[in-house]
Amino acid sequence: MVKQILKSVILLGLVGSLIGGATFATWTASTSVSGNIANTTTLTVEAKRDNGDIYPGPMFYTQDSEGGPGDVTGYNSTGLWYPGRTVERQLFLLNTNNQRIPIQMTGIKATLSGLNSGTPAYNEFIQKMMFKVKFGALDVTEQLPLSSFLLGVPIAPNPALIILKGGESLYQIDATLSSTANDNVQGISPVIDFTITVTQA
Amino acid sequence: MKKRLVLSTMTIALVASLVGGATFASWTASSSVANNTFSTDTMTFSAVSGTVAGLYPGTAQNLTIHVTNPKPYPITVDAASLGAVVWGQSTVTLHTPTDADLAFGSIGSVTIPAHTAAGDGANDVTIPVTLNGAAGDDYQGNSAQVTLSLHASAF
């Protein structure tokens, strides 16, 4: 009996030493998988006029010959401008991203050519040529002079303006030559480029 | 135990605030609609001269001038200024040298309609003309050619 007890104690002690103090080797290995590619996409958008033709531009042109090809509804030239005149044109924004990136118009900026900066005609025109951007019944911008658009007009985030992948939105731009435009802007031919900025929404 | 609970709560709150307040960059893109042309008009209008008959000293007659507007917007003729006055018989003399021969009254404000598909807009502008009351016999049976400059505004 004593011998059996002794064996048991020795066995327990051996097991206990194995559990408590033994060092087990843990093999490790590693490998690398190289060449994984994480391409980022480029956010894209297309802005086009919509005179029934979805053409890259322009929206406003005084003569038919300036309107470019493709107008399926007939040329839509504005004719010459005079004080108090307002013309509305459509701007088409397309979310052309190949990823599910929603976008929103967040700014619009204009550049002006055809007039020399600082001349009476330039100074009068940038103050008296007014623009307003609308989206349906929503006023995206107030009616602001061209001088503001030359600096860039920010557009506040608005869920109503979000365009999903493959989607499109039709904006309206109202152009008005103020009724107070003076003789300095008679007989001029300024050209305006509009750049639309969109941001990932 | 209580101290650990407080520490855990603070840690969770800190992580939550970091997650909630993280700044995400939003990519941007742009596209242009170029070459929008805003050529402005040069305002013009024309007028056909009229004739006043039967003037005599101190009385006024209306001179009617027919004004035509070729533009697609109405204009308002609002002023006339007197230019040269050339009498057919150059020997005319006034009672006093400083008196004017002819006095032109106000034309008020006359709207000339816009050009339409039917044709140019047109209207008559009437100006009262008075022969000076001091005009002597030299003016009898005489005739003057008068140049008037009309002013109009588009709005």
Chai-1 contact restraints between the chains, C-beta under 6 A:
chainA,res_idxA,chainB,res_idxB,connection_type,confidence,min_distance_angstrom,max_distance_angstrom,comment,restraint_id
A,L43,B,W27,contact,1.0,0.0,6.0,A-B,restraint_1
A,L43,B,A29,contact,1.0,0.0,6.0,A-B,restraint_2
A,T44,B,A29,contact,1.0,0.0,6.0,A-B,restraint_3
A,V45,B,A29,contact,1.0,0.0,6.0,A-B,restraint_4
A,V45,B,S31,contact,1.0,0.0,6.0,A-B,restraint_5
A,E46,B,S31,contact,1.0,0.0,6.0,A-B,restraint_6
A,A47,B,S31,contact,1.0,0.0,6.0,A-B,restraint_7
A,A47,B,V33,contact,1.0,0.0,6.0,A-B,restraint_8
A,R49,B,V33,contact,1.0,0.0,6.0,A-B,restraint_9
A,G57,B,V33,contact,1.0,0.0,6.0,A-B,restraint_10
A,G57,B,A34,contact,1.0,0.0,6.0,A-B,restraint_11
A,P58,B,N35,contact,1.0,0.0,6.0,A-B,restraint_12
A,P58,B,N36,contact,1.0,0.0,6.0,A-B,restraint_13
A,M59,B,V33,contact,1.0,0.0,6.0,A-B,restraint_14
A,M59,B,N36,contact,1.0,0.0,6.0,A-B,restraint_15
A,F60,B,N36,contact,1.0,0.0,6.0,A-B,restraint_16
A,Y61,B,T37,contact,1.0,0.0,6.0,A-B,restraint_17
A,T62,B,T37,contact,1.0,0.0,6.0,A-B,restraint_18
A,T62,B,S39,contact,1.0,0.0,6.0,A-B,restraint_19
A,E66,B,T37,contact,1.0,0.0,6.0,A-B,restraint_20
A,L80,B,S39,contact,1.0,0.0,6.0,A-B,restraint_21
A,L80,B,D41,contact,1.0,0.0,6.0,A-B,restraint_22
A,W81,B,F38,contact,1.0,0.0,6.0,A-B,restraint_23
A,W81,B,T40,contact,1.0,0.0,6.0,A-B,restraint_24
A,Y82,B,D41,contact,1.0,0.0,6.0,A-B,restraint_25
A,Y82,B,Y73,contact,1.0,0.0,6.0,A-B,restraint_26
A,Y82,B,A154,contact,1.0,0.0,6.0,A-B,restraint_27
A,P83,B,A154,contact,1.0,0.0,6.0,A-B,restraint_28
A,P83,B,F155,contact,1.0,0.0,6.0,A-B,restraint_29
A,G84,B,F155,contact,1.0,0.0,6.0,A-B,restraint_30
A,S179,B,F155,contact,1.0,0.0,6.0,A-B,restraint_31
A,V185,B,T40,contact,1.0,0.0,6.0,A-B,restraint_32
A,Q186,B,T42,contact,1.0,0.0,6.0,A-B,restraint_33
A,G187,B,T42,contact,1.0,0.0,6.0,A-B,restraint_34
A,I188,B,T40,contact,1.0,0.0,6.0,A-B,restraint_35
A,S189,B,S39,contact,1.0,0.0,6.0,A-B,restraint_36
A,P190,B,F38,contact,1.0,0.0,6.0,A-B,restraint_37
A,V191,B,N35,contact,1.0,0.0,6.0,A-B,restraint_38
A,V191,B,T37,contact,1.0,0.0,6.0,A-B,restraint_39
A,I192,B,N36,contact,1.0,0.0,6.0,A-B,restraint_40
A,D193,B,S32,contact,1.0,0.0,6.0,A-B,restraint_41
A,D193,B,A34,contact,1.0,0.0,6.0,A-B,restraint_42
A,F194,B,V33,contact,1.0,0.0,6.0,A-B,restraint_43
A,T195,B,S30,contact,1.0,0.0,6.0,A-B,restraint_44
A,T195,B,S32,contact,1.0,0.0,6.0,A-B,restraint_45
A,I196,B,S31,contact,1.0,0.0,6.0,A-B,restraint_46
A,T197,B,T28,contact,1.0,0.0,6.0,A-B,restraint_47
A,T197,B,S30,contact,1.0,0.0,6.0,A-B,restraint_48
A,V198,B,A29,contact,1.0,0.0,6.0,A-B,restraint_49
A,T199,B,S26,contact,1.0,0.0,6.0,A-B,restraint_50
A,T199,B,T28,contact,1.0,0.0,6.0,A-B,restraint_51
A,Q200,B,S26,contact,1.0,0.0,6.0,A-B,restraint_52
A,Q200,B,W27,contact,1.0,0.0,6.0,A-B,restraint_53
